[in-house]
Amino acid sequence: MDIDIFSILPKECCEVNLKFRRKDKVLREIASIAKRSDVLADISEETIYELLKAREEQGSTGIGGGLAIPHTAVPGLENFLLVLAISRRGVNFDAIDRKKVHIIAAIFGPEGMPKLHLQLLAQLSHTLKDENVRRELMKSPTSLSLYESFMRQARPTKATQGEGVCKRKVVFLTLQKSDLFEDIIEYLAELGLSGATVVESKGIRSILSGLPLFADFIRVFGDSVDENRIIIFTIHENLLDDVVEGIEKITGDLSKHTGAMIMVIEPVLLKGTLELI
C-alpha cells in the first residue's frame, strides 16, 4: 500500500485561526477539527482528544521551528487523516526549542500500520521543515488558501517500485558530517526505505594517530573528529538515479564536496529483508 501526505488532507480539516493558546485546549480543538472529516465519523471527539493527550504524555511532538506534529493510531480507523492548523499567537506546546508553536499538523491513522505512519511522518516533516514553506503557510488568510498552499508544497516524493522483475542495488552512503545524518535518514524514511542499517566507523586517520610512527604527522591535520556513519540500503535500479539526486540535494554535489561518499554495487546474492515495520 502506497500513500502520500497530500492525499490525506481534506479541505475541511484546515484551520487558520486556532482559538486557544494552552496545549490541552488546543488538543481538544484539533480533535474537533478532525471530526469534520467523515474518516473519523465513528470515532468520538473525546476519544480523539484522549489519544492525542496520551501521545503528548510520552513526549512533546513540538519538534522546533514553530512546528508540532501530533500523531496517533486510532482503534477502528480504516484510513489516514491529516489536520493542518495555524495559531497566529502561538501555542505553548513544550516544544524542544522551548518556542511557541504556530503550525500544527496532526496525523491520525489505523492501528497495525507503523510503516505507513513512519512514511507519512517523514514526508510531512520533510515538507514543513523548510522555513519558506512554513512562512507561506502562515500567510494563508483563509482555510482554503492554507489547503491550496499545502497542496503546492507537499509534492509526492516517495519512490515506488513499479511492477515486474527489477534488479536491486546495494548502496553504501558514508557520512563524515554529522549535521547531514538526520536529514538523510528522514529522506530515506520518506522514500519508504525503512530497512536501511547504520554502521558507526572510524576513518583511517584515527587509526594512524594511535600508531607512534604516524602520530606526530597526523596531528598536523588538527584534532577534528574522524568518525563516520555508513548507511547501507537496497534500492531498485530504476530508482537509483532519483535517489542519488535526492541525496545530493542534501549533501551537495558529491563530485565536488568532501565529507560524504556514495558507492553502489550489484550483489551476487541478495536474500531477505531488514524491514521490520
Residue pairs with C-beta under 8 A, 6 or more apart in sequence:
1 113
1 116
2 158
2 160
2 192
3 80
3 116
3 119
3 120
4 123
4 154
4 156
4 158
5 82
5 120
5 123
5 124
5 127
5 154
6 150
6 151
6 154
6 155
6 156
8 79
8 80
8 81
8 82
8 107
8 120
9 82
9 83
9 84
9 147
9 150
9 151
9 154
10 36
10 37
10 39
10 81
11 143
11 144
11 147
12 36
12 37
13 33
13 34
13 36
13 37
13 81
13 82
13 83
13 84
14 83
14 84
14 85
14 143
14 144
14 146
14 147
14 150
15 33
15 83
15 84
15 85
15 86
15 143
15 146
16 85
16 86
16 140
16 141
16 142
16 143
16 145
16 146
17 86
17 88
18 26
18 29
18 85
18 86
18 87
18 88
18 91
18 104
19 29
20 26
20 28
20 29
20 91
21 87
21 89
21 90
21 91
21 92
22 91
22 92
23 56
23 91
23 92
23 93
23 94
24 53
26 87
26 91
26 93
26 104
27 49
27 52
27 53
27 56
27 70
28 45
28 49
29 85
30 48
30 52
30 70
30 83
30 85
30 104
30 106
31 45
31 46
31 48
31 49
31 52
32 45
33 83
33 85
34 40
34 45
34 48
34 81
34 83
34 106
34 108
35 43
35 45
35 48
37 81
39 77
39 78
39 79
39 80
39 81
39 108
40 48
40 74
40 77
40 81
40 108
42 76
43 74
43 76
43 77
47 74
48 74
48 108
51 72
51 73
51 74
52 70
52 72
52 106
54 72
55 61
55 70
55 71
55 72
56 70
56 94
60 68
60 93
60 94
60 95
60 96
61 68
61 69
61 70
61 71
61 93
62 68
62 93
62 94
62 95
62 96
62 97
62 101
63 69
63 95
63 96
63 125
64 95
64 96
64 97
64 99
65 97
65 99
65 129
65 131
65 134
66 90
66 95
66 99
66 100
66 101
66 102
66 103
66 134
67 101
67 102
67 103
67 104
67 105
67 128
67 129
67 134
68 91
68 93
68 95
68 101
68 103
68 104
68 105
69 104
69 105
69 106
69 107
69 121
69 124
69 125
69 128
70 104
70 106
70 107
71 106
71 107
71 108
71 109
71 117
71 121
72 107
72 108
72 109
73 109
73 110
73 111
73 112
73 113
73 117
74 108
74 109
74 110
74 111
75 111
77 108
77 109
77 110
77 111
78 110
79 110
80 107
80 108
80 109
80 110
80 116
80 120
81 107
81 108
81 109
82 105
82 106
82 107
82 108
82 120
82 124
83 104
83 105
83 106
83 108
84 103
84 104
84 105
84 137
84 146
84 147
84 150
85 103
85 104
85 105
85 106
86 102
86 103
86 104
86 137
86 138
86 140
86 146
87 100
87 101
87 102
87 103
87 104
88 102
89 100
90 100
90 101
90 102
91 100
91 101
91 102
91 104
92 100
92 101
93 100
93 101
93 104
95 101
102 134
102 138
103 128
103 134
103 137
103 138
105 124
105 128
107 117
107 120
107 121
107 124
109 116
109 117
109 120
114 277
115 192
115 194
115 275
115 277
118 189
118 194
118 277
119 158
119 189
119 190
119 192
119 194
121 189
122 186
122 187
122 189
122 190
123 154
123 157
123 158
123 190
124 154
125 186
126 157
126 186
126 187
126 190
127 133
127 150
127 153
127 154
127 155
128 134
128 137
130 153
133 153
136 149
136 153
137 146
137 149
137 150
137 153
139 149
140 146
140 149
157 190
157 191
157 246
158 190
158 191
158 192
159 191
159 192
159 193
159 235
159 236
159 239
159 242
159 243
161 236
161 239
162 236
162 238
166 236
166 237
166 238
167 236
167 237
167 266
168 234
168 235
168 236
168 237
168 267
168 270
169 234
169 235
169 236
169 237
169 240
169 264
169 265
169 266
169 267
170 232
170 233
170 234
170 264
170 265
170 266
170 267
170 270
171 231
171 232
171 233
171 234
171 235
171 240
171 243
171 262
171 263
171 264
172 230
172 231
172 232
172 262
172 263
172 264
172 265
173 184
173 230
173 231
173 232
173 233
173 247
173 260
173 261
173 262
173 263
174 201
174 228
174 229
174 230
174 231
174 260
174 261
174 262
174 263
175 181
175 184
175 228
175 229
175 230
175 231
175 251
175 259
175 260
176 203
176 226
176 227
176 228
176 258
176 259
176 260
177 259
177 260
178 229
180 250
180 251
180 259
180 260
181 229
183 250
184 231
184 247
184 250
184 251
185 196
185 198
185 231
187 246
187 247
187 250
188 194
188 196
188 231
188 233
191 243
191 246
193 233
193 235
194 275
194 276
194 277
195 233
195 234
195 273
195 274
195 275
195 276
196 231
196 232
196 233
196 274
197 231
197 232
197 233
197 274
198 229
198 230
198 231
198 232
199 229
199 230
199 232
200 227
200 228
200 229
201 227
201 228
201 229
201 230
202 226
202 227
202 228
203 226
203 227
203 228
205 218
205 221
205 226
206 226
206 227
208 214
208 215
208 218
209 215
209 218
209 219
234 270
235 243
240 264
244 262
247 254
247 262
248 254
251 257
251 259
251 260
254 260
254 261
254 262
